[in-house]
Amino acid sequence: MARYHSLLAAASRVQRIVRHHSCPPKLRRRCRPICPSRAARTSWFCSSVPDSENSLLMQGGLPKFQSFDASHVGPGMRKLVTNFERGLGEIEQLYSAYGGSNLNWPKVSDPLERLGAPLEFGWGMISHLNGVRNSPALREAYQAAQPAVIMVSSKLSQSLPVYNAMKGLLLTADDVKLDRPQQRILASAVRQAKHGGVELTGKDKDRFNDIQLQLGKLANDFSNNVLDSTKAFSMDLRSKDDVDGLPASLLQLMASSASPEAKEVDPERGPWKVTLDFPCFEPFMKHSRRPDLREVVYKAYITRASSGNHDNTGIIEEIRTLRQELSALLGYKDFAALSLESKMAGEAGNVWRLIHDLRDKSKEAARRELDQLQSYAASQGFSGDLSLWDVSFWSERQREHLFSFNDEDLRPYFPLPKVMEGLFNLTSFLFSVKIQAADGEAETWHEDVRFYKIFNKEGEHMASFYLDPYSRPAEKRGGAWMGQCQGRSELLGTKPVAYLVCNQTPPQKDRPSLMTFREVETLFHEFGHGLQHMLTRVPYASAAGINNVEWDAVELPSQFMENWLYDPQTIGVVSGHYQTGERLPENLFQQVLKARKYMAGSHMLRQLYFSALDLELHTSSEPWLDVMSRIADEYTILKPLQEDRFPCSFLHIFSSAYAAGYYSYKWAEVMAADAFSAFEDVGLSNRKEVANVGLRFRDTVLGMGGGTHPSDVFREFRGRDPEVKPLLRTYGLS
């Protein structure tokens, strides 16, 4: 049963991104059964690769990325799915033979854990490569295999013998002396099976399964459209006037993009290419002195995947429609109610209370901040009202004025090798572990990927992780994430292995990757997720690490780690000028501390806008554009453009796991700020006590994983329930 959860999680990576509302007539043609293309069907049914040469079937350790080829997907997944179906049938016969009696944990759990591991390994490898090494061949093979994975995961979630065995064991939990993680795993598995349609019959069950297939395909289509539309836009610049104000690092990146085949490019002479890839888009909007060019790039960014061959406008309504129908089949009034039943918040009312509370404390601050920004821009010769494509530029100028630095001033102090060294030192100090490079001990999917191992203080190997740090817009989706390569399982003898993926600026010429402060925060954030995955003490795969952690609590360790960048001793080991080795100067660090509160109301309100929009999209029956307009009126100061279609690229809620859960960032940030305040309470300079608190954090928040409810985990660490005051104090909003 431990593997029951993790397999469904792996399978649902292809399903779990969909929404609600009835299909307008013009969109009904999209609501059709899934039928792969002829080429995809040929790949799935007819490809022939010997098992001994198929990387998906080489499961005696870590994935064999160097051996992988898209042609492996069809035959490899076909065999894994077939073996899974056969094994599930044998388990069902075994469970049925028990007749509800003589049940114990090994009888119910162990067969499922062994059953799911091979399929999870194969599909997890494909899903990972689809995100970091995307290609037309892999994309087509992925789409062809996807329905079979969804269908077989539905068979597991809808297996009555499995469901009854789990329910029966849960009812006798006290008699057979199940520990707390085991009881929690069972309770979650029973709920997940209900959400998976186990209690449905007849036409309802058939329709539920059809919806799952359609949602899986639509989620993948949505993601591909965002990737393709981001790649499709570029703007070539040739005049020095066109690049006025742009920092040297961006000029180098843009020159390399304009001449990708050239061995040498001259960033001062050009030509240059602007793209919508975030390492290019963000600094361009902050530094370009050409408002006309900023307008073009901004409008291209907010309209990604909203027209032409990469149009997600109809897919959004399809997803909402199908999610609503799926929720109704399961007996829920809307998708939000279904989603929230398995989260800490429990119901929409609790989420709205948090959103409204934070909105009330941030909206007036955001209004003042915009007024101040308008006044500052006017003092610098800007005439008229600020447009949306002006805000980043003038915010950066005002930041420079107020705090005497910009992102580019900090970048030389954060070369990736130094940041990694400092991050590892901090982790070792706080959690009593040691991290060592292990390049060459595992195959990687790209030459830039690094491999590391984590050891405890006794020198025992505990976990490992891959780091894929750089942007590759032609094949790698944007953003940053932590993924599970392998989980901890005492039964199977596996140790945790994580994927840590970022999208920062690659090295240029003779200089390393120089990171913005935000990129450093992002790395710390994802490493926090990785730490919870890798330092888990739970022996059961489905509750080890982040598995079975409520989604609105899963961001606690990641956001907690970001706070350490505002600790003076940490910044001393994380920073080091790439030429001189000098740490970030104290005067600059003090300005960074002050700048943390800069535009805090605006940033808070923006996240609340996304959270409110997400929740309303899953509780309302209005067309999504109408919902967006209504929510924007309440949660924005500078209203979106009429042509704004940012939900068409909102991967979190339409192609990831945050549907009716985007609020989770703020929910968890409250806990993260409060958790960090435990270290502040003992004094950050009191390193002995800080280390003691760090060990307590490791043993509770990181160690207990999904085996204990996060409310209980937090109480064990903090001694009380979370409070919102530390978060408001952090951003000067109290």
N, C-alpha and C positions, 0 to 999 in steps of 0.2 A: 503494500500500500504506500510505502514511502515513495516508490517510483510512480505510483498512480498520479500523484500531484505533479511531479516534475515532467512526466510525459505529456500530460494534458497542457502544462504550461508551454512546453516546446511546441506542441501541435497548435496551441492557440496563438502562437506568434503569427500564424498565418490567418487567424480568424478575428482577433480580439479588437478590431478597430472599427466598429460600425455603429450607426445611429438610428434616428427614428423620424417618421412622418409618412403620410400616404403619398403615393407616387402621382404627381401631376400627369395628365394625359400625354404630354409630349415626351415624358421620360419613361413611359411604360415599356417602350421597346427595349430599354436596357434591362428590365427586370425579367431575365430569361435564364433558363438552366445553363450551367457551365458546360461548354463544349470546347476543348482545346483545339487549336489549329491542326490541320493535317500534319504539318511538320512536327508539332509537339506530340501528337498521338503516335507518330512514327517513332520518335525518340523514346517515348514511354514504353511502347509495346514491343518494339522490334530491335532496339540496340542490343548488341551482344559484346560484352566485355567480360573476360574470365574473372571469376571471383577473386582469384589470387592477385589480380592486377587492379581491382576496383578499390579505390581509396576509401570509399564509404564502408567497405567490409573489412578493412585492415584495422581492427579494433583492439589490438594488443597494446594500447598505450595512448599517446596523444595523436591528434589527427595528422595524417600524412599529406600535408598541404602541397608539397612538391610533386606528389604523384597525382594530384587531383586533375581531372578533366571533366568538362561539362557532360561528356558522353557517359560518365560513370553514374549520373543521377538516375537515369531511367532504370537500368538493370539493378543498380544497387538498392534503390528505394523499393523497387518491385519485390526483391527478395526479402528485404527487411519487413515490409508490410505483410507479405505472405507468411513469414515466420511468426510475426506478431499475432496475426489472426489465428493461426494454428495453435499457438501457445495460449491465447486467450480462451479458445475453446476447451483446451485441456484443463485450464484453471477453473473454468465454469463447471465442468464436470466434477472436479475435485471439491469445489465449494458446495455444489448441490449434494454431494455424498455426505457432507457433514450434517446436513439437515438442520442447521441452526444450533447444533450441540457440539460440545467439546472444542469450541473455538478458542484460539489463543493468538497472540501476536505473530509468532513465526508462521503459523499455518495460513494466516490471512495476508500478512505483509510481505513475507519473503518471496513468494512466487511472483507477486506483482512487481517487486523491485527488480528481480532478475529479468522478467519479461520486458519491461520498458526500456532498459538500458541501451540495447543495440539500436533500436529505432530512434531514441532520443539522440544518441551519438551521431547517427547519420544525418538526420534532419537538422540537428543543431549545426553541424559542419556546413551544410548547404546554406542554411539561413544566414550564417555568419558571412560566408563568402559572397552571398548575394548583396550584402551591405558594404563590403570592403573591397571586393574585386568583381564588381558587376560587369557583365558582358552580354551581348545579345544571345549567345549560345546558352549561357548559364541562366539568363532570365527566362528563356523559353523552356528550358528543362525544369526549372523551378516551378513555373506555372503549370506545366504538364503533370508534375508529381504532386502538387499541392492538394488537389481534390482527394487523392487516395489517402494522404496523411490525415486530412480532416475527417474523412469517412471512418478511418480505423480508430481515430481518437474518439469519435462519436460512439463507435461500438463499445469501447471501453467505458465511457461515461454513462452509456445507457444499458450496461449489462446488469440485469436484475440479480443474477447469482452473486456478482461482486458487491452490488449495492446491499443486498440482504446480509451478506457476510459481514460487511462493515457495520451495518446497523446493529446486527446481532452482537458483534464484539463490543461495540460502544455501550450497549445496554448492560453488559456484564463487566464493564471496565474495572469497577471496584473489586469484584469477585476475583478477577484474574490479575489484579494488582498492576494495572497499566500505569506507567509514569505519566507525568503531566504532558510532555511532548507527544507521547503516543495517543493520549486522549484527545489532545488538540488536533492532531493529524486526522484522527478518525472523524471528529466533528466537522472539520473542514472538508474532508473527502465526501462525507454524506451530503453536505450543502452543495459542494461542487457537482456532485452527481445529479442532484436535483436541477441545478442550473444547466447541466448538460442534457436534460430532457429524459432522464431515466424513468420518470413517472408518466411520461406521455405514451399514448397508444394510437394505433391506427393512422388516420389521415393527419392528425396533429403531429405525430412523431415524424412522419414522412416530410411534412412541410417544415418542421424544425430543422431536420437534417439538410433539406434543400437550402434553407436560409443560411445555415452554417457554411455551406459550399459557396454560396454567392457572396457572403461577407468576406470570406477568405480571399476570393479573387478580387473583389473590389478594393480591399485593403492594399493588396499588392499593386493593383492598377494605380491607385491613388499615389503610392510611394514612387512608382516609376514615372508617373506624370510630373511629379515635383522634381525628380532628378533630371528628367529630360528637358523640362522647361527651364530649369536653372542653367543647364549646359547650353541651351539654344540661344540665350541672349549673350551678346558681347557688343562692346562699343570700342572701335579703334580710334585712337588719338595719335596725332602726329605733330601738333603744334605745342611749343613750350607753354603757351598761354593755357592750353587745355589741362595741363597738369600743375598749374600754379598752386602752391601750398601743400602739395602731396609730399609726404616724408620719403626719405631715401629707401626705406625698406619696402614701401608700397611700389615705388617706381621700379625697383628691381623685380618684384613679383609681376607687375604688369608688363614689363619688358620681356620677361621670360615667357609669359603667356602669349605675347604677340609673336614671339619667334621661338616656339618650343623645340625646333630642330637645331637651332644654332648652338654651337659650343660656347660662344661668348656673346653676350649682349651688352649694350651700353645703356644703362638706365637713365643717363643724362640726356641722351640724344633720341631715344625711342627707336621705333614706334612703341606704343603702349596699348594694352588691351584691358578694358574694364569688364569684369564679369560679376555675376551675382553670387559667386562663391563667397562665403562670409568673410574669410580673411582678406578679401579684396573689397567687398561691399561696405563693411563697417568702417574701415579707415578712410575709404573714399568719401563717404557721407560726412565724416567728421572733419576732413581736412581740405576737400576740394573748394577752391575759392570761386568756382563757376556755378552759380545757382541754377543756370539753365541745364548744365550737365547733371547736377544733383537731382534736379526734377525728373529728368529722363530716367536715371538709374533708380530713383525711389519708386516711380510709377511702375517700372518694369518689375521691381521686387514685390510690390504689394499686389500685382496682378499675375504673378506666376501661376501656371497651371489653371488658368481661368478662360482659355480660349484656344482655338485651333486644334491641333492634333494631340495636345496634352491638357485637355480640358477636364477639370474636376468638378465643375459646377453641378452637373447632373449627378455625379457619383456621390456627392455629399448628401443629396436628397434620397438617393437610393439607399445609402447606408443608414440614414435616419429612419427611413420607412421600414427597412428590414429589421433594424434593432427594435423598433417599437413593436412590430409584429412578433418578433421572437420573445420579447418581454411579456406580451399579452398571452402568448401560448403557455408561458410558465406561471401565469397568474399575477403578474406585477402590473401596476398602472402605467409605468413608463420605464425606460431603460435606466434612468437614474436610480429608481427604487431597486432595480435588479443589481446594478453595480454597487450601490452603497451598502447593501446587506452584508457584503463581505469586507467592508472597510471599517476603520475605527469610528468614523463619524456616524455610521449606522443609518442615517436618514437625511434627506435634503434639508430639513429644518435646521439641523445642527451645523451643516455647512453654511447655509445662508446667514446664520447668526455670526459665524466667524467672519465671513465676507463683509457683512454690513458693519460689524464692529470696526474692522480695519479700514473699510471705506470711509467711515465717519471720521477716523483719525488721520486719514491721508488726503482726502479730497481738497480740503481747504488749503493744506500745505502745498498740494500740487498746483492749485490756482495761484497762490502767491509766487511759487517758483516760476510759473510761466510769465506772470507780470514782471518779475524781476529780470527774467531773460529778455523780454521785449524791451525793457528799459535799457538794459546793458547794450543790446544790439543797436538801439537808437543812438546811444552815446558813442558808438563806434562808426556812425555814419549810415546805418541801415535805415531805410525808409519804408513805411508801410507795415502791415501786420506780418508776423512770422508765418511762413507756410510750413507744412509738415516736413518738407525736405530741407528746411533751414534749421530745424531744432537741434539736430545732432551737431551741425557745424557751429552754431552759436553757443551751444552748451559746452562744447570743447574749448571755444575761445574764452567763455566766462570761467570755466574751470581753470584754465591757464592763468587767467587774471587773478582769480581768488587764491589759487594754491601754488602758483608759480611752477607748474609742471604739466606735461601732457603725456599721453600714452607712449609716445616715441622717446621721451626723456627717460622713461623707466625701462624700456625694452632692452637696452644694452646690459642692464644689470640682471637680466633673467635669461641667460642662455640655458637651453634645455638640459644639458649635462649637469650644470650647477643646481638647477631647480630639482632635478631628480635626486641628486646627492643629498640636498637639504631635506627633501621630503622623506627620504629613507632614514636619515638621521632622526628626524622628528618621530617617525613611526617606531623606530627602535627604542627611543627614549620613553615614549608614552606607553608602548604596549609590550616592551621587553621581547622584541624579536630582532632578527637580523635578515637583511635583504641583500642578495648577491646576484650579479649578472651571471647568466647561464647560457649565453649565446652559443649556438651550435648544438645544444643538447635537445633542441626541439625544432622541427621544421616550421618555417613561417610562410606566409602567403605573399610577402613582399620583402625586398632587401632592406627596407627601412625599419622593419618590425624587430623589436628586441624581446628577449625572453629572460625572466628573472625567477629566482626561487626565494622562498621565505623559510627561515629556520627559527625554532624557539631557542631559548637561552641555553638549553642543554645540547644544542647542535642538531636536533632532529628536524628533518625536512617536513614542513607542515603544509605548504601550498606553493603554487606557482602562478605566474601571469605573463601574458603577452602585452606589449605596449606598441600600438600603432599610432604614432603621434601626428603625422603630417596630412595636410589636405591633398587629395587627389581627385579633383572634381570630375574627371572623365569616367571614374569607375567607383567612387566611394561616396556614399550618401553623406550629407552634411550633418553637423551637430557633433555631439560627443556622447558616449555611452559605455557602460560596463555590461558585458555579456558573459554568460556562463559557458565555459568550454567543458568543464567537468565538475561535478559536485562531490561533496563528501558523502561517503557511504561506508559505514563500518561493515555491512554485510558483503559488499562487493570489493572492499579494500581499496577504494579510490580516495584520492585527496583532492581538495578544491583547486581548480585552475580557472583563471579569469581572463577575459579579453578586455583590455582597456583601450578604448578608441577615442582619439581626438582629431581635430581638423585645424591645427595651427599652421603658421607659416613655415614652409620647408627651409632648410639651410640654403644660403645664397653664397655662391662663390666660395671664398675662404672663411666665411663666418658661419657659426652654428645657427640653429634655429633660435632666434631671439624672440622671446615671448612678451606679449602685452600682459599687464597685470591681470586682466580678465581671463586670458588664456591660462595663466598660472592658477587662478581660482578654479577654472574648469577642470584642470588636471587634478587638483586637490579634491574637488567634488567627486569626480569619477573614482579616484583612488579610495575615497570613503566608502563608496559602494563596494569596491573590490575588497576592502578590509572586512566588511561584514560577511562577504562571501567566503573569504579565505581564512578568517580567524574563528570561524564557528566552532562550537563545542558539541553541537547536536549531532548524534551519530546516524540519524535517519535522513536519507536524501531529500525527502519532500519537506522537511522543516529545517534543513541545514542552511546556513547563510541567509540569503534574502528569500528563499523559498518559504511560502506560507506566511510571510510577513504582510500584514495589512498594507495595502498600497499607499495609504495616506501616512504611513509610518516609515516607509522604505527609504524616504529621502533624509531621514534623521542623521545617519552617519555621514552622508555626503555633504550636507550643509554644515554639519558640525565641523568637518575638516576645514572648510573655507575660513572659519573664524581664526585659525592659527596664523593666517597671513597678516593679522593685525596685532600679533604678539611680537614685541621687539626682539626677543631672543630667537624666535623662529625666523624672522626676516633676516637675521644675521647669518644663518646657515643656508637659507634658500637663495639668497642673492649673492652675486659676484660678477663684476663687470667682465665681459667676455675678453677684454684686452688686458686689463690691469689686475683683475681679481678683487677689486675693491667692493665691499658690501655696499648696499644701498645707503647713501649718506643719511645721517640722522635727520637733517632738516627736510630732506625729501620724504622720509618715512613719516615724519610728523604731519606733513602736508597730505600724505596718503590717508592717514587716520582721519584728518578733518574732511577730506574729500569723500569719505565713505558715506557721510550724511548728505552730500550734495545731491540735490534733486531726488531725495529719498521718497518724498511724497509722490512724485511723478512715477518713479519706478514701482513703488508699491501699488499705485492705482492701476498701472498697466497690467501687472500680474493679476490683480483682482478683476480687471476687465476680461482677461482670458478665462479666468476661473468662472466668472458669472456667465459668460457666453457659453462655455462648455456645458455648464449645468442646465442653463435654459434651453439649449438645443436638445437636451435629453428629457425635458419635461414639457416642452411646448410643442404645439402642432402647427405653428406658423411657419411659412417658408423661411429658410435660413437667412436670407438677406434681410427680411423684416426683423427677425430676432436680433441680428447683428446691429441694425440701425437703432432698435429700441435700447439694447444694452449699452451701445456706444453713447447714447444721450445721457445715461446715468453714470458711466464710468470713465468718460474721457473729458478733458478740458478743451483740447484742440480736436475738433471732430474729424473723423476719417473722411477722406475724399469720397465722392459719390461712386467713383470707379474702384474703390478699395475692395479687393477680393481675398484678403489674407487668409480666410479659412480654407481656401483652395490649396494652400500649402501648409496647413496646420497639422503636421505629421503626428504630433503627440496624440491628438484625439481621433484621427482618422486612419492612422497607420502605425499606431503604437498602443501602449497599454493604458493610456490616460483618459479614455472615454468616460465621461461623467466622473472624472477624478483629477482634473488638472489642478483643482484646489489643493491637492495633496502637497504641492510644493510649500504653500503657506502653512498648511496644517502641521507639516513636519518641521518647517522653519521655526515655528513657535517652540517645539520641543528641542530643536537643535540649539537655539539661542539660550534656552533655559539650561540645557545640558552643559553648554560651555560656561555658563555663569557659575557652575559648580567649581570649575577650575579658577575662575576669577575670585570666588569666595575665599579660597585658600591663598590667593596671591600668586600671580603668574611668575613672579620672580622667585618664589619659594619652590625651587625645582624638585626638592625631595617630596613635598606634599603634592605637587602637580603630578609627579610620577605615580604616586599612590592612587590619586583619583583616576589617572589614566588606566591603571590596572583594573580598577573597579568598572570603568567604562568598557574595557575589553571583555571582562567576565560577564557583563550584563548585556549592554546594547549590542556589542559585536558578537559575543559568544553564545547568547541564548537564541538568536535567530528567530525562526518562526515556530519554535517549540513552546513559546510562552506568549500570551497576549501582550502586545506592545504597551498597553497601559500598566500591566504588572511589571514588565521589564523596566519601564521608566521609574516606577515607584521604587523598585529595588535599587536602581542607581541613585535617584535623587532624593528618595525618602518622602515624596509627595507627588501630587499630580502636576502636570505642566502649568506654567503661568505665562501670560502674554507680555508681561511687563519687560522682561529682558529683551525681547525682540523690538519693542517700541523704543526702549532705551538705546539699543544698538544703532538705530537709525535717527535718533533725535526726534521721535514723534510722540514721546510720552508727555 
